[in-house]
Amino acid sequence: MKASRKLLLTGILFLFPALFFGGCESMDDAFDQNRKIRRGVNIIGYDQIWSSFEQARFKEKHFKLLKQARFDSVRINLHPFKHMDKNKNFALSSHWLEVLDWAITNALKNNLAVILDLHEFNAMGDDPKGTKKLFLAFWNQLAELYKDAPAEVIFEILNEPCRGITPKLWNDYMRQALAIIRQSNPNRTVVIGPAHWNGIDHLDELKLPRNDRNIIATIHYYKPMNFTHQGASWAEPYKDKIGIKWLGTDKEKQNILSDFTKAQAWSKKHKRPLLLGEFGVFDKAQMDSRTRYLNFITQSAERYGWSWAYWQFDNDFILYDIDNDKWNQHIRDALIP
C-alpha cells in the first residue's frame, strides 16, 4: 500500500474510532453485519468519477444526504478491469484507487457501511476463462489493500454471475476468490450470490463453504420484468412496452411473497443472512405503481430480517435527481416511509 493510502486509513481510524470494531478482526457475525447494512443504495457504478474527479456527478455531500435520509449503507459498483495494467501484473491504476479510497472514506465518515461490489458480470459472463486472471488479481489486490479497514467494509465477490459463468463454474470461481480473500481477511464479511444473475430462484445452486460462516448471501429481484423493466432500452423484450401497472392486488403481492418465502426458507435451512442487493423499477413506469411496488418490496424484505440495496442512486431507476439537485421524493418515501 502506498504511503498516502496508509495515511488515509490511519486518518479514518484516528478521526472515527467508533467505526473500527477491531478492523477485519471483528467478531461480529454475518447476521450482525447484515443488520448494519440494513437499508442501502447502489452508487457510482457508471459515474464519470472513475475517469476524472472533475466530471463526477456524485459528490461528497451525497453521502451526508443519504445518511440524513436514514440509509445505512452504500453498495459501490466497481468496474476495475479496464483500469488494470496487464503489463504490471494487472495492477490497479492510482486514480481508480484514489476514487475508491475517497468513496470508502466518505461513506464511513457518514456512518454508512460499505459493500465493495465487483460489477464486472458482463465481461466475465462473456469470457469466463479470459477474465479469470483479472478476477483473481483484482481480489488479491483489494483484499491486501483493505485488510486493515473496519468491519463495516464488506467485499462482494461478483455481481450477477451469468451466461458463461454457469452455477458449477461459479461455485469454483467464487471459492478461489474467497480463498484469496481469507489469506489476508480471515474475518471479513463477504457477500456471495447464486449464478443466473443472483436470481432468487437459484439459491439452491449456490454451494457456500460450510465452515465459513461470515458470508451474507445475496439475491436480486426484478419480478415481474415486464413491469420493472418496461421502456428500458437494453431490455429487449420490454423496451417498447410501457403503461404496465402494479396495483398491489392480492395476486401480485402473493407472487412476490411466494418467492420471498422460498428464499427465507433457504436462509433458515442454511443459517445464512440475506441481502436483497438489487431491486427497482425503471423510470418509464407510472409513478404510483413504482412507489406501491417498491414499498411492498422493502417492507416485505424487512419483515424477514433481510438487508436491501436499492438500484440505484443516479443514472436510471433514480433515487436522487442530480441534475436538479433534489431527491425523487416519491421514490425516497416509498423506500423509507
C-alpha positions in Angstrom: 0.0 0.0 0.0 1.3 3.4 -0.9 2.2 5.7 2.0 -0.6 8.1 1.1 -3.1 5.2 1.3 -1.8 4.1 4.7 -2.2 7.6 6.0 -5.7 7.7 4.7 -6.8 4.6 6.6 -4.9 5.7 9.6 -6.7 9.0 9.5 -10.1 7.4 9.4 -9.1 5.4 12.5 -8.0 8.5 14.3 -11.0 10.6 13.4 -13.6 7.9 13.6 -12.5 5.2 16.1 -16.1 4.1 16.7 -16.2 2.8 13.2 -13.4 0.3 13.8 -14.7 -2.7 15.7 -11.3 -4.3 15.5 -10.9 -4.0 11.7 -11.0 -7.3 10.0 -10.6 -9.0 13.4 -14.2 -8.1 14.3 -16.1 -10.9 15.9 -19.4 -9.6 14.6 -21.1 -12.5 12.7 -22.7 -12.2 9.3 -26.2 -11.6 10.8 -24.8 -8.7 12.9 -23.2 -7.3 9.8 -26.4 -7.7 7.8 -28.3 -5.7 10.4 -25.7 -2.9 10.0 -26.2 -2.9 6.2 -29.9 -2.7 6.7 -31.1 -0.1 4.1 -28.7 0.6 1.3 -28.3 2.2 -2.2 -26.2 1.3 -5.2 -23.8 4.1 -6.1 -21.3 5.5 -8.7 -21.1 2.4 -10.9 -21.5 4.4 -14.1 -20.3 7.8 -12.8 -17.5 9.6 -14.7 -15.7 10.0 -11.4 -13.7 6.8 -12.3 -12.2 8.7 -15.2 -12.0 12.2 -13.7 -12.9 13.8 -10.4 -13.8 16.9 -12.4 -16.5 15.1 -14.3 -18.0 13.4 -11.2 -21.8 13.6 -10.7 -21.8 12.0 -7.2 -20.2 14.4 -4.7 -19.1 14.3 -1.1 -22.3 15.9 0.1 -24.4 13.0 -1.2 -23.0 10.7 1.4 -24.3 13.0 4.1 -27.7 13.3 2.3 -28.0 9.5 2.2 -27.4 9.3 6.0 -29.8 12.1 6.7 -32.4 10.2 4.7 -31.9 7.3 7.0 -30.0 5.0 4.7 -27.4 2.7 6.4 -25.1 1.6 3.7 -23.9 2.0 0.1 -23.1 -0.7 -2.4 -20.3 0.7 -4.5 -20.4 -0.9 -8.0 -16.9 -1.5 -9.2 -15.7 -1.9 -12.9 -12.0 -2.2 -12.4 -10.9 -4.4 -15.4 -10.2 -1.6 -17.8 -8.2 0.1 -15.0 -5.8 -2.8 -14.5 -2.4 -2.9 -16.3 -1.8 -6.3 -17.9 1.9 -5.4 -18.2 2.2 -4.8 -14.5 0.6 -7.9 -13.1 -2.8 -6.4 -13.5 -2.1 -3.6 -11.1 -5.0 -1.2 -10.5 -4.4 2.4 -11.6 -3.6 5.0 -9.0 -6.6 7.2 -9.9 -9.0 4.3 -9.7 -7.7 3.5 -6.2 -7.9 7.2 -5.2 -11.5 7.3 -6.2 -12.2 4.1 -4.2 -10.4 5.5 -1.1 -12.4 8.7 -1.4 -15.7 6.8 -1.6 -14.9 4.5 1.3 -13.6 7.3 3.5 -16.7 9.5 3.0 -19.1 6.6 3.5 -17.5 5.7 6.8 -17.3 9.3 7.8 -21.0 9.5 7.5 -21.6 6.2 9.3 -22.6 4.3 6.2 -21.4 0.7 5.9 -19.8 -0.1 2.5 -20.2 -3.1 0.2 -17.4 -3.2 -2.4 -19.2 -5.0 -5.3 -17.2 -6.3 -8.2 -19.6 -5.4 -11.0 -17.8 -7.0 -14.0 -20.5 -9.5 -14.6 -20.8 -8.8 -18.3 -17.1 -9.2 -19.1 -16.9 -12.3 -17.0 -20.2 -13.8 -18.4 -19.0 -13.2 -22.0 -15.5 -14.6 -21.4 -15.1 -16.6 -18.2 -11.7 -18.1 -19.0 -10.2 -14.9 -20.5 -11.2 -12.8 -17.4 -10.3 -15.2 -14.7 -6.8 -13.8 -14.2 -8.2 -10.3 -13.9 -10.9 -11.5 -11.5 -8.4 -13.2 -9.1 -5.8 -10.5 -9.5 -8.4 -7.9 -8.5 -9.3 -9.7 -5.3 -5.7 -10.4 -4.5 -5.0 -6.6 -4.6 -8.2 -5.4 -3.0 -8.0 -7.9 -0.1 -4.5 -6.8 0.7 -5.2 -3.1 0.4 -8.2 -3.1 2.7 -7.2 -5.8 5.2 -6.9 -3.2 7.9 -10.2 -1.4 7.0 -13.0 -1.6 9.5 -15.5 -4.4 9.7 -18.1 -2.1 8.0 -16.2 -2.6 4.7 -17.6 -5.7 3.1 -16.5 -7.5 0.0 -18.9 -8.8 -2.7 -17.1 -11.3 -4.9 -19.1 -10.8 -8.1 -22.4 -9.1 -9.1 -24.8 -11.3 -11.0 -22.6 -14.2 -12.4 -24.3 -15.1 -15.6 -24.2 -16.6 -19.1 -20.8 -18.4 -19.4 -20.4 -18.3 -15.6 -22.6 -21.4 -15.0 -23.6 -22.4 -11.5 -20.9 -25.1 -11.5 -18.2 -22.7 -12.7 -19.3 -20.0 -10.4 -19.0 -22.3 -7.3 -15.5 -23.0 -8.4 -14.5 -19.3 -9.2 -16.1 -17.9 -6.0 -14.3 -20.4 -3.8 -10.9 -19.5 -5.4 -11.6 -15.8 -4.8 -12.8 -16.4 -1.3 -9.6 -18.4 -0.5 -7.5 -15.4 -1.7 -9.6 -13.0 0.5 -9.3 -15.2 3.6 -5.5 -15.2 3.4 -5.4 -11.5 4.5 -9.0 -11.0 5.7 -9.9 -14.1 7.8 -12.9 -12.5 9.5 -14.1 -10.0 6.8 -17.7 -10.4 5.9 -18.1 -11.4 2.3 -21.2 -11.2 0.1 -21.9 -14.1 -2.4 -24.9 -14.8 -4.5 -26.0 -17.5 -6.9 -25.4 -17.7 -10.7 -28.1 -16.7 -13.1 -27.9 -13.0 -12.2 -28.1 -13.6 -8.5 -31.6 -14.9 -9.2 -33.8 -15.6 -6.2 -34.9 -18.9 -7.8 -31.3 -20.2 -8.0 -30.2 -20.1 -4.3 -30.1 -23.9 -4.2 -27.4 -24.0 -6.8 -25.1 -21.9 -4.6 -22.6 -24.1 -2.7 -21.1 -22.0 0.0 -18.3 -23.4 2.1 -19.9 -24.8 5.3 -17.1 -23.9 7.6 -17.0 -20.2 6.6 -19.9 -18.5 8.5 -19.0 -14.9 7.8 -20.9 -14.8 4.5 -24.0 -12.9 3.5 -25.9 -14.5 0.7 -27.3 -12.0 -1.8 -30.3 -12.2 -4.2 -31.6 -9.7 -6.8 -35.3 -9.2 -7.6 -36.9 -7.5 -10.5 -40.1 -9.6 -11.0 -42.3 -9.1 -12.9 -39.7 -8.0 -15.5 -42.4 -6.7 -17.9 -43.3 -4.2 -15.2 -39.9 -3.3 -13.7 -38.0 -3.0 -17.0 -40.7 -1.5 -19.2 -39.2 1.1 -21.6 -35.6 0.1 -20.8 -33.6 0.3 -24.0 -31.3 -2.6 -23.1 -34.2 -4.9 -22.0 -35.1 -6.2 -25.5 -38.5 -7.9 -24.7 -39.7 -4.9 -22.7 -38.2 -1.8 -24.2 -41.2 -0.9 -26.3 -43.9 -2.0 -23.8 -44.9 0.8 -21.4 -48.0 1.5 -19.4 -47.9 -1.7 -17.4 -49.1 -1.1 -13.8 -48.5 -2.8 -10.5 -51.7 -2.3 -8.5 -50.8 -4.2 -5.4 -53.6 -6.8 -5.8 -53.6 -9.8 -3.6 -52.3 -11.9 -6.5 -49.5 -9.5 -7.3 -48.4 -9.4 -3.7 -48.7 -13.2 -3.3 -46.4 -13.7 -6.4 -43.7 -11.8 -4.6 -44.3 -13.3 -1.2 -44.1 -16.8 -2.7 -40.6 -16.0 -4.0 -39.5 -14.3 -0.7 -40.9 -17.2 1.4 -38.8 -19.7 -0.6 -35.7 -17.6 -0.2 -36.3 -17.2 3.6 -36.7 -21.0 3.9 -33.3 -21.4 2.2 -31.9 -18.8 4.6 -33.2 -20.6 7.7 -32.1 -24.0 6.4 -28.5 -22.9 5.7 -28.3 -20.4 8.5 -27.3 -17.6 6.2 -28.5 -14.0 6.3 -29.9 -12.5 3.1 -29.1 -9.2 1.3 -31.6 -8.1 -1.4 -28.7 -6.5 -3.3 -30.7 -5.0 -6.2 -34.3 -4.2 -6.9 -36.1 -1.3 -8.6 -38.4 -0.1 -11.3 -37.3 1.7 -14.4 -38.2 5.4 -14.8 -40.7 4.8 -17.6 -43.2 3.1 -15.3 -46.1 5.1 -13.8 -45.0 6.7 -10.5 -48.0 5.4 -8.4 -47.2 1.8 -9.5 -43.5 2.3 -8.9 -43.9 3.5 -5.3 -46.5 1.0 -4.5 -44.3 -1.9 -5.7 -41.1 -0.5 -4.0 -42.8 0.0 -0.7 -44.1 -3.6 -0.7 -40.7 -5.0 -1.6 -38.8 -3.1 1.1 -41.4 -3.8 3.8 -41.6 -7.5 2.9 -37.8 -7.8 3.0 -37.5 -6.1 6.3 -40.2 -8.3 7.8 -38.0 -11.3 7.0 -34.9 -9.5 8.5 -33.1 -9.0 5.2 -31.0 -6.1 4.3 -31.5 -4.4 1.0 -29.8 -2.0 -1.5 -31.9 -0.1 -4.0 -30.9 0.2 -7.6 -29.8 3.0 -7.8 -28.9 6.5 -6.7 -28.4 8.1 -10.1 -28.3 7.3 -13.9 -31.6 5.4 -14.2 -34.1 4.0 -11.7 -33.0 7.2 -10.0 -33.5 7.9 -6.3 -31.7 11.4 -6.5 -32.1 13.8 -9.3 -28.5 15.1 -9.5 -29.2 17.5 -12.4 -31.8 19.3 -10.3 -30.1 18.6 -7.0 -33.1 17.1 -5.3 -34.5 13.8 -4.2 -37.0 11.9 -6.2 -39.2 12.3 -3.2 -41.8 9.7 -4.2 -39.2 7.0 -4.5 -37.4 8.0 -1.3 -40.6 7.9 0.7 -41.6 4.6 -0.8 -38.3 3.0 0.3 -38.2 4.5 3.7 -41.6 5.8 4.8 
